Amino acid sequence: MKDIKTLGELKKSGYQSRSIKEELRDNLRAKLKAGEPVFEGVHGFESTVIPELERAILSRHNINLLGLRGQAKTRLARKMITLLDEYMPIVAGSEINDDPLQPISRFAKDLILEKGDATPIQWIHRSERFSEKLATPDVTVADLIGDVDPIKAANLKLSYADDRVIHFGMIPRANRCIFVINELPDLQARIQVALFNILQEGDIQIRGFKLRMPLDIQFVFTANPEDYTNRGSIVTPLKDRIGSQILTHYPENVAIARTITHQEAKLDASQTETIHVPNLAKDLLEQISFEARESEYIDNKSGVSARLSITAYENLLSTAERRALKSGAETTSVRLSDFMGIIPAITGKVELVYEGEQEGAAIVAQHLIGDAIHTFFPAYFPKIEKLERDAESSPYAKILEWFFTETGFELLDEATEEEYRKQLDAIKPLDDLLQKYQPEIPLEDRYFLKEFVLWGLVEYDKLSKDRADSGYQFKDLYGSYISKLQ
């Protein structure tokens, strides 16, 4: 089809025009029949959001994706490009992608009237049929729909009454395309009103010109829930004109969250090949976001973006990489103490309530890491009870006894891999605990799990942990308390 260069050749080929909504519908039907994936790379929505989105496309609806920050709303909209035909013909030179068989602009109509079947056409790829606009308070009707261009009027020596002086905005230029408006509530109410006619009747109004231009556009809007967005809301008549409103959500479990993080994290070969990340470390990292969404210190209406886990994972590997570079090691493994390096990735991505502000963002981030450890600990080792009748029968009795008899134990931030392992190997009861409860753990994950035990005992108030200049000191809880009293 791309070899067709004129309107006459297009007619002879048997090409038939379709609206963009029909095009999306037909191509979606074909993919569903063939069992092909439609929204690849979007995880966790397979049984919730994606079926609703597919129903909306089959219904030829304009769509509003409503959800908190970092819920893949824009990604879903961009994935709709794959449902468009690979190439589409337009009248060559048309500003608004005129269909050669159904032109709507004065330019295209005049050109076809003048040249007939010799009218030149061109083909545009589906990647060029996607337009996106972030709604901000300074967006104007002229930006979106168009305005009179005095410079064009002067150059062409035309009267302002001539519709050729119109400069089309983003929406008319997106004719026969997918047009996305992100953060719709941020658009001023008077600008939202200007979209009414375009959504319902498909025509546009510019500076009093009586234009009947049946634009053919697939609109996709994204928005945060109105109870959170204080800057504005979607006006009711506009919501009424949007066919389907689809609610997005965060990953429902750690496994899905891990898949998203590994797909989106920007890492290079030097990090992935030289740094080992234990599976438990990956799970803990994802659990931090789950803990944040339930935390009393964080405003759950604002949401906790999936970007938190992604940037935290990047920081985690960079923390291990920096240590390896400074010590001259070729390879290294992530340590639990490296999680302190992800705090900057957390503090900017959570919105604190009053109690959280009182604690401070960095302290809240440390609480979240501790909560994640607290949540995962019983999945690997016996649950630690607050009150134990016979402390000597506890699986952790020998570890606690070791700390009671030792003056202290310190894990240094910059310790080499050899020093780090030697420090943990000094606590002999740790080996017995792992042998009994985690005998199948891979050798490369054993030291992370040993450190995990220590941090877990701290979270369950069996050991104390203090930050030193160069690392973390672990002590017997009561021994350190007595020494303070002395």
N, C-alpha and C positions, 0 to 999 in steps of 0.2 A: 504493500500500500504506500510505502514511503516514496516509491518511484513516481507516484501520481503528482503532477505539478500544476494542473489546471482544474477548474470547476467542471469542465466538460468530461475530462478523464475520470473525475470522481463520480459523476453521475453514471457513466458507463460501467464503472466497477461494481455498481449495485450497493454502494455504501448507504446506510440508513442512519439518520440522526437519532440519538437518544438523549434524554435529559441525564444529568450527572447522577441523579438519584436512581434512575433506571439502570444506568451503567454499573453503579455500585451494587445494586440489587442482583443484576444478572451475573456479575462476576462472583459475588458471594455465593449465589445458588450453585454455580459451577464448582466452586471450591468445596462447598459442603457435600455435594454429591460425590465428588472425587475423594472425600476424606482428607483433604489437604489442610494443614494448619493455616489459620487466618492471621492471628496476632502473635507471631513468633517473637520470643524474647520478653514477653510479658508474663510473669509467673504469679501464681496464686489466685488468678481471676478465672480459671478454667470453668468453674461451676457456678460462678456468681456474676461478675461484671461482663465477661465476654459473651455469654448467651444473651444477656439483656441488650448489649450493643449490637449483636447480630440481628436480634428481633427488630431493633429500631431501624437498622439499615434495610431490612426486608420490608418494613412498613413505610420506607421513604421519608423518614422523619428527620428534622433538624434535631440536634442532640445537645443536651447540657450535661457535662460530667461534673458531678458535685462531690467534693471530698476534701479532706485535709491535705496539708502540704506533703509532698513527696509520696503521692499515691499513683504515680504513672499516668496522670490524666493527659498531659501533653503527649506522652509517648503513644498512648492509645490513638489519639487523634492523628499523629504522624503515620502510624501503621496503616491507617485507612488508605494511604496512597497505593498500597499493593493491590487494592481492589479496583483500581482504575485501569482502563485499557492502556497498553504500553505507549501508543502514540495516538494523537488526536489531530484532525485537520482544522485549520482556521484560515480565514481570509488573510492573505499575506499583508502585513502592515497594520492589521487591526489592533487597536489599543485594548479592546475588551474581548479578545478571543472569539470573534464572530464565527458562528457555524456557517460554512459556505452554503449550506442548503436552507438555512433559516437565519439569515442575517438580521440583526436588530439595531445596529448603529447606522447613522447617516452615512458615515464614511464607507462602510461595506456595501450598503444598498446602492450608493452612487457608483461605486467601482464596478459592481456586478451589472448595473444598468448600462454602464459605458462599455465594458469589455465582454459581457456575456459569458459564454463558455470558456473564453480565453482568460478569465479572471485567475490570477495566480493564487495558489494556496501553499501553505507551509504546514509542516507537522511538528507538534511540540510533544516532548516526552512527559510521561506522567509525573516525573520528579519536579517539573516546572508548573504543575497544576496544584500547588499547595501554597497558600498564603497564610501568614500568621501575624497577629497583632496583639501586643501586650496592652491591656487596657490601663491607662494612667489618667489622672485627673486633667491633664493638659490636652488630651485627644479631642479634636474638633470634628464637626460634621463635615467640614471641607476635607479633612484627612481621610475619613471613611467613605464619604459619598461623592464629594466633588464640589467645585466652585467655578465661578467665572474667572477666566484668566485674562487680565487686561493686556498682558504682554502679547499673548496670542492674538487678541483682537487688534492690537496696533500693528503687528507684523503682517497679518493677513488683511488689514484694512476692512475689518468687519464691524458691524453694529453689535452692541451688546444684546440686541434682540435676536441675533443669529445663534442657533444652538451649536455652531462650530467653535464658539469661543469657550465652550465648557472644557474644563480640565477634570477628568474623571479621577475619583478617589480610589482607595484600595479595594473597596467592595466591587464596583463595576469592573475593575481590572482583573478581578478574580472570577469573572464570569466563566462558567463551565469548570470551576475548580472547587477544591475544598478550602473553606475559609474559616480559620480558627481565631476566636477572640479569647485570650487568656485572662483570667481574673475579671470576669464580667461585672461583678458588683462594684469594682473600682471605676467603671465607666459612669460619668455623670448621668443623672436621670434624664436630662434633656437630650443627651446623645443617644441613650437607649431608646427614647421615643422615636428618634429618626430611623430606627431599624424596623418599626412596626410594618410599614408598607412593603419593605423589601422581603420580610419574612412571610407575610400573608398573601399579598397581591403580586409580589415579584417585581414591582416597578420602583422607580426612583424619582425624587423631586429635588431639583437644584435651582435655587435662586428664582423661583417663580416660573421656570420653564415647564411646560406641560409635556413631559417626556413619558412615553409609554414604552419602557424597555423591559420586557419580561426576562429579567436576569435569571440565570440557571446556576444556582450555587448550593452546595452542601455546607450548611453552617454547623460548626461544632464549637460550643462554648465550654469554658472550664471555670469553676468557681469554688471558693471555700464556703462552708456552711454559713448561712447568714447570722447565726447566733454568735459566730466568732468574728466575722468581718465587721469591724466598727466603722469602716470608711464608707460604707454604702450598702445597698442591697439591689437585687434585681427587681425592677418595677413589675407589678402584677400583670399588666397587659402583655408585657414581653414574655414573661413566663408562660402565659396562656398560649402564646404563639409557637413555643418550642415544643415539638412533638413528644420527645422522650427525655426525662430526667433520670440519669443513672447514677446511683451512689457507688463510689469506690471505697476501698478499705485497705488497711495495712495487712501484711502477711499474717496468716493465721497460726503459723508455727515456725519454729526455729529453722527447720529444714528448708522451707521455702525462702526464708530470709537469707540463709546462707547462699542459696543459688543466685539470688538477686545481687548480693554483695560481690560474689566472685565474678559475676558477669560484668558489673559496672565499675569495679575498682580499677584504677589506672596504675598498673604495675609494669615494670620492665623486666627483661629476662634476668638481669643481675639479682633482682629481688626474689623472683619465683624459683630460680635455680639454686640459690645459695642459702635461702632461709627456710627452715622447716617450721611449719605451723601445725602443732598438734590439733587433732579434731576437737578436743575439749576446749582449746583456745578459741577456735572458730565459733563453737556453740556459745561460749561465755560472751563473746563479743556481740553476738546477735541478741542474747538475753538481756543485755544492757538496755537496748531499745524497748524491749517488752516491759522491763522494770520501769523505765522512764514514763511509759504510757499509763502506768498505774501509780506512779509516785505522788505522794501527798505534797511534794514540793514543786510539782510541775503542773501547769495549766493544761489539763487534758483536752480542753476545747481547741487549743491551738495545734494539737497534734505533735508527733515526733517523727520527723521525716526519715524515710529510708536512707537519705543521704548521711544521716548520723553514722549508721553502721559502715557505709561505704568509705567515708573519710576516716573513720576510726580504724578500719582495717588497714588503710594506707599508712596511717600514723603508726600503727602497731608494727608493721614490717619495717618502716623507716627507723623506728626506735632500735630494733634488733640490728638493722643494717649499720646504723651509726656506731653501735657498740663494737660490731665486728670490724669495721674499718679502723677504729681507733686502736683495737688490740692487734690488728694485722691478721685476723683469722680469715680463712677462705670461706668457711661455712659457719652457720650458727643456727640456733633454734630459738624460737620465741619463748620468753619466760613470763611467768605471771606478773613479776615486777615491772615488765615492759608495758603493762596495761596503764601505768601511770602516764605513759607517753601519749595516750589517746585523749587525755582530759581536754586539751585545746579543741579537739574535734567535737566534744560534747557541749562545752559551755556556750558556744555560739548558736546551738541548734535547739535549745530548750527554752521555753518561756516560763519563767518562775512565777509562782504565786508569792504572796507576802512572806509566808514562812520560808520559802526557798530563798528569797532575797535576803532575809535575815541570816540564813546559814552561809550564803555566798555560793556562786556558781561552781567554783572549783570543789568545794566541800560536798555539794550536792552530787557532782560527778563521781567523787570517791564513794559516796553512799551507794550510787547506782552500781558501781563495780562490785562493791561488797554485797549488795542485794543479789546480784547475778550469781556470785559464788555461793551465797547462802541457799539459793534456789536449786542449784545443780549438785550441791554436795551430797544430799541423800540418794541421788541416782548412782553414785559411785561407791559410797561408803555407808556403813550403818548410821542411822539417824542418831544425832546427839541430843539426848534429853537434857532439859534444863536442870532437873533434879534427878540424881541417880542414887538408888538405895545403897548399892555396893560399888563404889568408885573403882575398886581394884578389878572388878570383872569387866569393866569397860574396855572396848577394843583399843581405846586411845590411852589407857592407863600408863603403859610403858613409855609412850611418847611424852606424856605430861610429866612423868617421873624424871625422864632425861632432862627436860628443861628445868625441873625443880633443883636438880643437882648441879646443873651447869650455870655458870654466871651469866651467860647470854649467848645469843646466836645472831650473827649478822650476815645478810646477803647483800653483797656490794653491787651497785649498779653497773660498774665498769669491769666486773670480774670476768676473766677469760673463761672460755668454756670448761677448761680443765679445773680452774679454781672453783667455779660454780658447782660443778659436779662433786668435787672434793668436799665442799662445805656441806652439801646435802647428804653425801655418803657418811658423814660423821654421825648423823642421827640414825643409828642402826635400827631402832624400832620401826622406822619408816619402811625399810625393806620388808620386814615381817608383815606389816599391814598391807602393803601392795601385793605381796605373795599370796596372802590369804583371800583378799577381796577383789583384786584386779590382776590375776595371774596371766591373763591373755593380753595385757596391754603391750603394745609394741615397744621395743627397747628405746627407740628415739623419743617416745612420749613419757618415759618413766620419770624423768627429772621434773618435767612440768607437773606431773601428777603428784610428785613428792611435795613440791612447793604449794600445790593446790591444797594439800592436806593442812599445811601450816596456816594458810590464809583462811581455810574453812574453820579451823579451831579458833582462830581469832574472831571470826564472824559469829561463832556460837559461844563466845565468851569463855573459852577454855585457855587461851593464850592472849598475851598482850602484844601489840605491834606498835613500834615507834619509828618515826622517820628520822634518820640521822643524815648528816651532810652527804654521805657517800653511799647510803643504802638503807635497808630496813632491818631493825633489830627486833627479834622475837624473844619474848621472855615468859617465864611462868607467871601466870596472872596474879597469884597471891604472893609469890616471892617478891615480885616487883612492887606490889602494894606495901608489903612489910618494909622493904628497903626505903620506900618513900617516907614512911612514918618515922623511921630511924633517922 
